[in-house]
Structure formats: C-alpha cells, structure tokens
Amino acid sequence: MNKKVILDIITVIVIILAGVGIYFVTNKTGSTAPKTTKEPDEKVTVGDGKTKIDANGKKSLVVYFSIPETTDAKKKMTTEEENSAIVVDGEVLGNTQYVAMLISEKTGADLYRIEPKTPYTTNHKNLVDQASKEQSDNARPEIKNKISNFADYDIIYVGYPIWWSDMPQIMYTFFELYDFTGKTIIPFSTHGGSGLSGTVSTIKNKLSNTTVEENAFTMSRDDMEAAPDEVDTWLKEIGTID
Ligand SMILES: Cc1cc2nc3c(=O)[nH]c(=O)nc-3n(C[C@H](O)[C@H](O)[C@H](O)COP(=O)(O)O)c2cc1C
C-alpha cells in the first residue's frame, strides 16, 4: 500500500470518528437543553366578558391540562381508563378537569383548558412512553391556542396531572408563553400516589415577580368522589371563598 492510500484511509477514519463524536455531543445537549416554546397561531378570548370580580377587586382564571384516557361513558372502562377519569352526571371527565370545574364553579373564575396542538394518544402505554420521551427531551409540546385576554386576570389557578414525578412538559410551555408579573398562581394537581412531587417549587423557580401559593391542592385519583368537599375546604383555607 502506498503512502497516499494509507493517508486517505486515515482521513476517512478521522471523518467518521468526528461525525460519531458530533452526533453524541448534539444528542446529549438536546436531552437537557429545553426545546423552544413556540407561539400558538390561534388566539382565544376566555370568559364571556363578564368575568366575576371578587371582594378584593380581583379577576380569577382556572387553567388546566387533563387527559382522560377515554371520553366514552357507555363503554366498560379498562383499569387504566378508570384511573384517569371520573364520570359525573353521565359525562366522562379527566381527574384534573373535574377539580378545575369545581374550582371554577365555587369561585366564579373563568375556565380555560390547555389543549395540545397535536392531540395526545389515549392509549395508556403509548401515552406513558410519549410523556417519558418528552421529559427526557425537555420538550415544549405546542399549545393549540393563546389566551388573548390573559393580562386581565390577577389570580390564576393552574392544574395538571403528575406525569413521571413532574408536571407534564406542556405545562412548561404554558409557563413560558405568558407574562406572569404581578399575578398570583395557585397550583392544583391530581396524582396516582406521588402527591405534588415538588412541582410547586418548580413553578416558583420558573416564575419571578409572581406570587405562588404554597398551600397547593393535590388529590389522589383514588379519592375523586371526595373532590367537591376537599376543594371547598381548601378554597376556604387559602381564603378565596368564605
Ligand atoms: C404519562 C403518565 C405518567 C404518570 N406519572 C405519574 C407519577 O409519576 N406519579 C403519580 O402519582 N401518578 C402518575 N400518573 C397518574 C396521573 O397523575 C393520575 O392518573 C392523574 O389523576 C391523571 O389526571 P388527568 O385525568 O387529569 O389527566 C401518570 C399518568 C400518566 C398518564
């Protein structure tokens, strides 16, 4: 083999090794650095323009994310579907959705559901896998629409299920989409055993110049029947209803 052939072989090996190196470095960085939060194209106005103002002159909004794994009240549910949903007056609701509706009913706050631009699967295994991947990618799943009158609200109740001991990644998208300066955030969640999983501190660390209520509400998916009473007791504790 002459020198030129040997040199060519070495060059090819160096290029391949460099490529493999770049691949690993890029992927490692990608797994920890957050993906970019994209502005939704659609806008939505929340409430009917007659939002209730509380005794302190404040306006409240309940924002929630919830994925019931079925919405069909007639079918026999699998255990996973039962875990993720509650039937109220013949309607299948997600656990967090139910708590959100109760808070809205009891406080008169407007209600807004965070919907993903690309709907989540309702197949349990696939949902669990997707949530895990989103978390390890530090993804920012896109939200379908943006609240145009967000600035009007002073108190924002924010609800989410616990996914993999954290908030679903779409909640990070939500917290990065809006200006929370001067607002009060009141977190609530439902879970399968892990409680709030440190999510109140996570929210506090993410938002500066924002008051975050430490006495957040959390409820196990196994206790959902008690939600009306528990929500009532909690709202009285934090002083938003009498
Ligand atoms: C993808 C996924 C991950 C979950 N991870 C956890 C967890 O880490 N800890 C926990 O207590 N429950 C976990 N759960 C259970 C949900 O928090 C619980 O069922 C919740 O009430 C669902 O709320 P939703 O019906 O409003 O979506 C998980 C559920 C799913 C679908």
The ligand as an SDF file (V2000), in Angstrom:
LIG
                    3D

 31 33  0  0  0  0  0  0  0  0999 V2000
  -47.9600    9.5560   31.4130 C   0  0  0  0  0  0  0  0  0  0  0  0
  -48.4030    9.4170   32.8400 C   0  0  0  0  0  0  0  0  0  0  0  0
  -47.4610    9.4720   33.8510 C   0  0  0  0  0  0  0  0  0  0  0  0
  -47.8710    9.4230   35.1780 C   0  0  0  0  0  0  0  0  0  0  0  0
  -46.9240    9.5200   36.1640 N   0  0  0  0  0  0  0  0  0  0  0  0
  -47.3340    9.5680   37.4630 C   0  0  0  0  0  0  0  0  0  0  0  0
  -46.3810    9.7530   38.5140 C   0  0  0  0  0  0  0  0  0  0  0  0
  -45.1820    9.8860   38.2960 O   0  0  0  0  0  0  0  0  0  0  0  0
  -46.8510    9.7910   39.7830 N   0  0  0  0  0  0  0  0  0  0  0  0
  -48.1830    9.6610   40.0870 C   0  0  0  0  0  0  0  0  0  0  0  0
  -48.5350    9.7280   41.2420 O   0  0  0  0  0  0  0  0  0  0  0  0
  -49.0980    9.4810   39.1030 N   0  0  0  0  0  0  0  0  0  0  0  0
  -48.7080    9.4400   37.8170 C   0  0  0  0  0  0  0  0  0  0  0  0
  -49.6440    9.2860   36.8180 N   0  0  0  0  0  0  0  0  0  0  0  0
  -51.0750    9.1990   37.1850 C   0  0  0  0  0  0  0  0  0  0  0  0
  -51.7890   10.5460   36.9720 C   0  0  0  0  0  0  0  0  0  0  0  0
  -51.1330   11.5890   37.6510 O   0  0  0  0  0  0  0  0  0  0  0  0
  -53.2330   10.4730   37.5120 C   0  0  0  0  0  0  0  0  0  0  0  0
  -53.9070    9.3940   36.9270 O   0  0  0  0  0  0  0  0  0  0  0  0
  -53.9950   11.7710   37.2540 C   0  0  0  0  0  0  0  0  0  0  0  0
  -55.0990   11.8470   38.1070 O   0  0  0  0  0  0  0  0  0  0  0  0
  -54.4430   11.9200   35.8060 C   0  0  0  0  0  0  0  0  0  0  0  0
  -55.1020   13.1530   35.6740 O   0  0  0  0  0  0  0  0  0  0  0  0
  -55.9860   13.5420   34.4050 P   0  0  0  0  0  0  0  0  0  0  0  0
  -57.1110   12.5560   34.3080 O   0  0  0  0  0  0  0  0  0  0  0  0
  -56.4830   14.9060   34.7120 O   0  0  0  0  0  0  0  0  0  0  0  0
  -55.1030   13.5270   33.2060 O   0  0  0  0  0  0  0  0  0  0  0  0
  -49.2510    9.2840   35.4970 C   0  0  0  0  0  0  0  0  0  0  0  0
  -50.1820    9.1860   34.4620 C   0  0  0  0  0  0  0  0  0  0  0  0
  -49.7670    9.2440   33.1390 C   0  0  0  0  0  0  0  0  0  0  0  0
  -50.7940    9.1440   32.0380 C   0  0  0  0  0  0  0  0  0  0  0  0
  1  2  1  0
  2  3  1  0
  2 30  2  0
  3  4  2  0
  4  5  1  0
  4 28  1  0
  5  6  2  0
  6  7  1  0
  6 13  1  0
  7  8  2  0
  7  9  1  0
  9 10  1  0
 10 11  2  0
 10 12  1  0
 12 13  2  0
 13 14  1  0
 14 15  1  0
 14 28  1  0
 15 16  1  0
 16 17  1  0
 16 18  1  0
 18 19  1  0
 18 20  1  0
 20 21  1  0
 20 22  1  0
 22 23  1  0
 23 24  1  0
 24 25  2  0
 24 26  1  0
 24 27  1  0
 28 29  2  0
 29 30  1  0
 30 31  1  0
M  END
$$$$
